[in-house]
């Protein structure tokens, strides 16, 4: 299993076999890759009660101390932790963050206008500031030590989750060795301390702002102050991983979606962009008359289709999926899966399969202009599947709608002719030390003089280059 772009290899295997499932023995662990939406629906969705746990990982046990929601076994701890996050992210709670998204997207537009050669840094700042604001009530400059430390912790997490990275993941029985012989544990312990300190940085900032009398009420003030009914979640380190994990997940996934949108715009021969702008111009005016807003939600269905297509075109959260673990023996169409089998969605094999999607390598939002358009999780697995599906998909949908519509309305994007974009190999997880390097080269310029005037008039006043506390509606923990 290659460490760089493993999804390319698992897709190659799936294509060569031509089967809807494939079996691998990775070390001492049985893996089943699901290569079609039919079997994903049959197993991950319809049988999610037994397909929702997680396999053992060194990152889950040692680096995260079982506190990271995404790696927890399916059980009481997972349900309690997810409930704490769901109270912030789901249903009507998600809509309370729309003013934050509006503010941060306006600053991003102004930054793109002023320094378009640093477009990827502005996307990082937008996603970081929005998520930190949502969780801790402060705006981010975007390149602070606090966010850098958290980005490093996330990099540690993702790199060490790659299949084959740690022998103990493939042979969990190695955990029976005396701890003094578990060679992975000293490294894992150091990475746990680094991660905990990175997450605690924002807690310390909140406490400092509270002492100064400038900390607004927000999710984290209530979450750390008010005890929950769960002994798991009341643990201080567990709370650090809840709030830190929210920032990790929210900032990284939306950043990747925006990077993919930039790549799709740069490589589009004015086909889907023309359709999007026809829709946007009919609502907001052809001459940069006003920015799209959330009030335009129902009037911009093509933007919804674009957001879904970025989720499908190049699956980004985990191209071979976050693996699930079967909690009891199961049988499916003559195949028997023993308890403990690792089952994962082969995202790239499904998303780039012509049997699933016509002309799958083409970025084509029209494929989602159907009866399921307004169902953000329908037609792709960008948010996962079953009971492990992303709890924050509505917040992500809201954020992408506004930023996508404003970016397409106000800016043109082109490839660098000397360095064309390889859309098949865009790095979603940068190499160590490269988190602030561009994922690819692209040239961004404002669409017209009228759109330039619009951005200056509507966005400049929202620009800040400092970390500042903000006062938005309070979330309920």
C-alpha positions in Angstrom: 0.0 0.0 0.0 1.8 3.2 -1.1 1.9 6.1 1.4 1.5 8.7 -1.4 -1.9 8.6 -3.0 -3.0 5.2 -1.8 -6.4 5.7 -3.3 -4.9 5.6 -6.8 -3.6 2.0 -6.0 -6.9 0.9 -4.5 -8.8 2.2 -7.5 -6.4 0.4 -9.8 -7.0 -2.8 -7.9 -10.8 -2.3 -8.0 -10.7 -1.6 -11.7 -8.6 -4.6 -12.5 -10.9 -6.9 -10.5 -14.1 -5.4 -11.8 -15.9 -6.4 -8.6 -18.1 -4.4 -6.2 -16.0 -5.6 -3.2 -12.4 -6.7 -2.8 -10.6 -8.4 0.0 -7.1 -7.6 1.3 -5.1 -9.1 4.1 -3.1 -6.3 5.6 -0.8 -7.8 8.2 -3.1 -9.7 10.5 -6.2 -7.8 9.7 -9.0 -8.6 7.1 -10.0 -5.6 5.0 -12.9 -5.3 2.6 -13.1 -2.4 0.2 -16.5 -1.4 -1.0 -16.2 -0.4 -4.7 -19.8 0.5 -5.6 -22.5 2.7 -4.2 -24.9 -0.3 -4.1 -22.8 -2.2 -1.6 -22.1 0.9 0.4 -25.9 1.5 0.7 -26.5 -2.1 1.6 -23.9 -2.4 4.3 -22.9 1.0 5.6 -26.4 2.5 5.5 -28.9 -0.3 6.0 -26.7 -2.3 8.4 -25.0 0.6 10.1 -25.8 -0.7 13.5 -23.0 -3.3 13.1 -20.8 -1.5 10.6 -20.1 1.7 12.6 -17.2 0.9 14.9 -13.5 1.5 14.3 -10.5 -0.8 14.0 -7.5 -0.4 16.4 -5.0 2.3 15.4 -2.0 3.6 17.2 -3.2 7.1 16.6 -6.5 6.3 18.3 -5.1 4.6 21.4 -1.8 6.5 22.0 -1.8 9.8 20.1 -5.4 10.5 20.9 -6.0 8.5 24.1 -9.4 7.5 22.7 -10.6 11.1 22.8 -10.8 11.7 19.0 -14.4 11.2 18.0 -13.5 10.1 14.5 -11.5 7.2 15.9 -13.6 6.1 18.8 -15.3 2.7 19.0 -19.0 2.7 18.4 -20.5 2.8 21.9 -21.4 5.0 24.8 -18.3 7.2 24.7 -18.8 7.8 20.9 -22.5 8.6 21.3 -21.9 11.1 24.2 -19.0 12.8 22.3 -21.0 13.0 19.1 -24.0 14.4 20.9 -21.8 17.2 22.3 -20.7 18.1 18.7 -24.2 17.6 17.2 -25.6 20.2 19.6 -23.3 22.7 18.0 -23.5 21.6 14.4 -26.8 20.2 13.4 -30.3 21.4 12.4 -31.1 25.0 13.3 -27.9 25.3 15.3 -25.9 25.3 12.0 -27.7 28.3 10.7 -26.7 30.5 13.6 -23.2 30.6 12.2 -24.2 32.2 8.9 -23.3 35.7 10.0 -19.8 34.4 10.8 -19.5 32.9 7.3 -20.7 36.1 5.7 -18.1 38.1 7.6 -15.2 35.8 6.9 -16.1 35.4 3.3 -16.1 39.1 2.8 -12.6 39.4 4.2 -11.5 36.6 2.0 -12.8 38.3 -1.1 -10.9 41.5 -0.1 -7.7 39.5 0.4 -8.1 37.8 -2.9 -8.6 41.2 -4.6 -5.5 42.7 -2.9 -3.1 39.8 -3.0 -4.4 37.2 -5.5 -0.9 35.6 -5.7 -1.5 34.3 -2.1 -4.9 32.9 -2.8 -4.3 29.6 -0.9 -3.3 31.5 2.3 -6.5 33.4 2.1 -8.5 30.2 1.9 -6.6 28.8 4.9 -7.4 32.0 6.8 -11.1 31.9 5.8 -11.6 28.4 6.9 -9.5 28.7 10.1 -11.1 31.9 11.2 -14.7 30.8 10.6 -14.2 27.5 12.5 -12.3 29.0 15.4 -14.9 31.8 15.6 -17.6 29.2 15.6 -16.0 27.2 18.5 -14.2 29.8 20.5 -15.8 33.1 19.5 -12.5 34.7 18.2 -11.5 35.6 14.7 -8.2 34.3 13.4 -5.5 36.2 11.6 -5.0 32.8 9.9 -1.3 32.3 10.4 -1.0 32.5 14.1 1.2 30.2 16.2 -2.0 28.8 17.7 -3.4 27.7 14.4 0.0 26.5 13.2 0.3 24.2 16.2 -3.2 22.8 15.6 -2.4 22.3 11.9 0.8 20.4 12.9 -1.3 18.2 15.2 -3.7 17.5 12.4 -0.8 16.7 10.1 0.5 14.2 12.7 -2.9 12.6 12.9 -3.5 12.2 9.2 0.1 11.0 8.3 0.1 8.4 11.0 -3.3 7.1 9.9 -2.1 5.9 6.5 -2.5 2.1 6.2 0.9 0.4 6.7 2.3 3.3 8.7 2.5 1.4 12.0 3.0 -2.4 12.2 0.8 -2.5 15.3 -2.2 -1.3 13.3 -1.9 -4.4 11.1 -1.0 -6.7 14.0 -3.0 -5.4 17.0 -1.8 -8.4 19.0 1.5 -6.5 19.4 -0.2 -4.5 22.1 0.2 -7.5 24.3 4.0 -6.9 24.4 5.2 -5.3 27.7 4.9 -1.5 27.3 8.7 -1.1 27.5 8.9 -3.1 24.2 6.2 -1.3 22.4 8.5 0.8 20.2 5.7 3.0 18.8 4.5 4.2 22.3 7.3 6.7 23.1 6.6 8.5 19.8 2.8 8.3 20.3 3.1 9.7 23.8 5.2 12.7 22.5 2.6 13.3 19.8 -0.2 13.1 22.3 1.4 15.8 24.4 2.0 18.0 21.4 -1.6 17.5 20.2 -3.0 18.2 23.7 -1.0 21.4 24.0 -2.0 22.5 20.6 -5.7 22.0 21.5 -5.2 23.6 24.9 -3.8 26.8 23.3 -7.3 28.0 22.3 -8.6 27.1 25.7 -5.9 29.2 27.3 -6.7 32.1 24.9 -10.4 31.8 26.0 -9.4 31.9 29.6 -7.1 34.9 29.0 -9.9 36.8 27.2 -12.3 35.9 30.0 -9.9 37.4 32.6 -9.7 40.6 30.4 -13.5 40.8 30.1 -13.5 40.5 26.3 -14.5 36.8 25.8 -18.0 36.6 24.2 -20.3 33.8 25.2 -19.9 30.9 22.7 -20.0 27.2 22.4 -16.7 26.7 24.3 -17.5 29.0 27.2 -20.6 26.9 27.9 -19.0 23.6 27.1 -16.1 24.0 29.5 -18.2 25.7 32.2 -21.4 23.6 32.3 -21.0 19.9 33.1 -22.7 17.4 30.8 -24.4 14.2 31.8 -21.6 12.2 30.4 -18.6 11.2 32.5 -16.6 10.7 29.3 -17.2 14.2 28.0 -16.7 15.9 31.4 -13.0 14.8 31.4 -11.0 17.9 30.7 -8.7 16.3 28.1 -11.8 14.8 26.3 -13.2 18.4 26.1 -9.9 19.6 24.6 -10.2 17.0 21.9 -13.8 17.9 21.2 -13.1 21.6 20.7 -9.8 20.9 18.9 -11.3 18.2 16.8 -14.1 20.6 15.7 -11.5 23.1 14.5 -9.5 20.3 12.8 -12.4 18.9 10.9 -14.1 22.2 10.0 -11.0 24.0 8.8 -9.4 21.2 6.8 -12.4 19.8 4.9 -13.7 23.2 3.7 -10.2 24.3 2.8 -9.9 21.2 0.6 -13.3 21.9 -1.1 -12.3 25.5 -1.9 -8.9 24.3 -3.3 -10.8 21.8 -5.5 -13.2 24.5 -6.7 -10.2 26.7 -7.6 -8.7 23.8 -9.6 -12.0 23.1 -11.3 -12.5 26.7 -12.3 -8.9 27.0 -13.6 -9.3 23.9 -15.8 -12.8 24.6 -17.0 -13.2 25.6 -20.7 -16.0 28.0 -19.7 -18.8 25.4 -19.6 -20.1 24.9 -16.1 -18.8 28.4 -15.0 -20.8 30.0 -17.8 -24.0 28.3 -16.4 -23.2 29.3 -12.9 -22.6 32.9 -13.8 -25.8 33.0 -15.8 -27.6 32.0 -12.7 -25.6 34.4 -10.4 -26.0 37.3 -12.8 -29.7 36.9 -13.0 -29.9 37.1 -9.2 -27.2 39.6 -8.3 -26.8 41.6 -11.5 -24.4 41.3 -14.5 -22.3 44.4 -13.4 -21.4 43.5 -9.9 -24.4 45.0 -8.3 -24.5 43.0 -5.1 -22.9 40.0 -3.4 -24.8 36.7 -3.2 -26.3 36.2 0.3 -28.1 33.4 2.1 -31.4 35.0 1.0 -30.5 33.7 -2.5 -30.3 30.1 -1.3 -33.4 28.9 -3.3 -32.5 31.0 -6.3 -29.1 29.4 -6.8 -29.6 25.7 -7.3 -26.6 25.4 -9.5 -24.3 26.5 -6.7 -25.6 23.5 -4.7 -24.8 21.2 -7.5 -21.2 22.6 -7.8 -20.7 22.0 -4.1 -21.8 18.4 -4.4 -19.6 17.9 -7.5 -16.5 19.1 -5.6 -17.3 16.4 -3.0 -17.5 13.7 -5.7 -14.9 14.8 -8.3 -11.8 14.3 -6.1 -12.8 12.8 -2.7 -10.6 14.6 -0.2 -11.3 13.9 3.4 -9.9 10.4 3.2 -9.7 9.0 -0.3 -9.8 5.4 0.8 -12.2 6.2 3.6 -12.0 6.2 7.3 -12.3 2.5 7.9 -15.2 1.0 9.8 -15.0 -2.2 11.9 -17.7 -4.8 12.0 -18.9 -5.5 15.5 -20.4 -9.0 14.8 -20.3 -11.7 12.2 -22.3 -10.8 9.0 -23.1 -12.4 5.7 -23.8 -10.6 2.4 -24.7 -12.2 -0.9 -22.8 -15.4 0.0 -19.8 -13.7 1.5 -19.1 -14.1 5.2 -17.4 -11.3 7.2 -16.2 -12.2 10.7 -16.5 -9.7 13.5 -13.5 -7.3 13.5 -13.3 -7.2 9.7 -12.3 -3.7 8.5 -14.7 -2.3 5.9 -14.1 0.9 4.1 -15.5 2.9 1.2 -13.2 2.9 -1.8 -14.0 6.6 -2.5 -11.9 7.1 -5.6 -13.0 3.8 -7.1 -16.6 4.8 -6.8 -16.3 8.5 -7.6 -14.3 7.8 -10.8 -16.2 4.8 -12.0 -18.0 5.3 -15.3 -20.6 2.8 -14.2 -21.5 5.2 -11.3 -21.0 8.5 -13.0 -21.0 9.4 -16.7 -17.6 10.8 -17.8 -16.4 10.7 -14.1 -13.1 12.6 -14.6 -15.0 15.6 -15.9 -16.1 18.3 -13.5 -19.8 18.4 -14.3 -22.3 19.9 -11.7 -25.2 19.1 -14.1 -25.0 15.5 -12.9 -26.5 16.6 -9.6 -29.3 18.7 -11.1 -31.9 16.1 -10.1 -34.6 15.4 -7.5 -31.9 14.9 -4.8 -30.2 18.3 -5.4 -31.2 19.7 -2.0 -30.1 16.7 -0.1 -26.5 17.5 0.6 -25.4 13.9 1.3 -27.1 12.3 -1.6 -25.2 11.1 -4.7 -21.7 11.1 -3.1 -19.8 9.9 0.0 -17.9 13.1 0.8 -19.5 13.2 4.2 -19.1 9.5 4.8 -22.0 7.0 5.3 -24.2 5.5 7.9 -24.0 6.5 11.6 -20.4 7.7 11.1 -21.4 10.4 8.6 -20.1 13.9 9.3 -22.1 15.6 12.0 -21.2 19.0 10.6 -22.4 18.6 7.0 -25.0 21.4 7.4 -22.4 23.9 8.6 -20.2 22.9 5.7 -23.1 23.2 3.2 -23.9 26.7 4.4 -20.2 27.8 4.3 -19.6 26.4 0.8 -22.8 27.9 -0.6 -21.8 31.4 0.3 -18.1 31.2 -0.5 -18.6 29.3 -3.7 -21.2 31.7 -5.0 -19.2 34.8 -4.1 -15.9 33.4 -5.5 -17.5 32.4 -8.8 -19.4 35.7 -9.1 -16.4 37.9 -8.5 -13.3 36.2 -9.8 -11.8 34.5 -12.8 -9.3 31.7 -12.3 -6.8 30.4 -14.9 -4.0 27.8 -15.0 -0.4 28.8 -15.1 0.5 27.8 -18.6 4.0 26.9 -17.5 2.7 24.7 -14.7 -0.6 23.1 -15.5 -2.7 21.6 -12.7 -2.6 17.8 -12.3 -6.1 17.6 -10.8 -5.6 13.9 -10.2 -2.8 14.4 -7.7 -3.7 17.4 -5.7 -2.3 16.9 -2.2 -5.0 17.1 0.4 -2.6 16.4 3.2 0.6 18.4 2.6 4.0 16.9 3.4 5.5 17.8 6.8 6.4 21.4 7.0 4.5 22.3 3.8 1.1 23.2 5.2 1.3 26.8 3.9 2.7 25.9 0.5 0.3 26.2 -2.5 -1.4 22.9 -3.4 -0.9 23.9 -7.1 -0.4 27.0 -9.2 -3.3 29.1 -10.3 -3.9 32.7 -11.4 -6.8 34.6 -9.9 -8.0 38.0 -11.0 -11.2 40.0 -10.3 -13.9 39.5 -12.9 -14.4 43.1 -13.9 -13.9 46.7 -12.7 -17.5 46.6 -11.5 -16.8 43.6 -9.4 -13.7 45.2 -8.0 -15.7 48.2 -6.9 -18.3 45.9 -5.3 -15.6 44.1 -3.2 -14.1 47.4 -2.1 -17.5 48.8 -1.1 -18.8 45.6 0.6 -15.8 43.9 2.0 -12.9 46.2 2.8 -14.5 47.4 6.1 -14.5 43.8 7.3 -10.8 43.2 6.9 -8.7 42.7 10.0 -5.1 41.5 10.3 -5.4 40.8 14.1 -7.0 38.1 16.3 -10.0 39.8 17.8 -12.9 38.6 19.9 -16.3 38.7 18.2 -19.9 38.7 19.5 -22.2 36.3 17.7 -25.3 34.4 18.8 -24.5 31.8 21.5 -24.5 28.2 20.6 -26.0 25.6 23.0 -23.7 23.0 24.3 
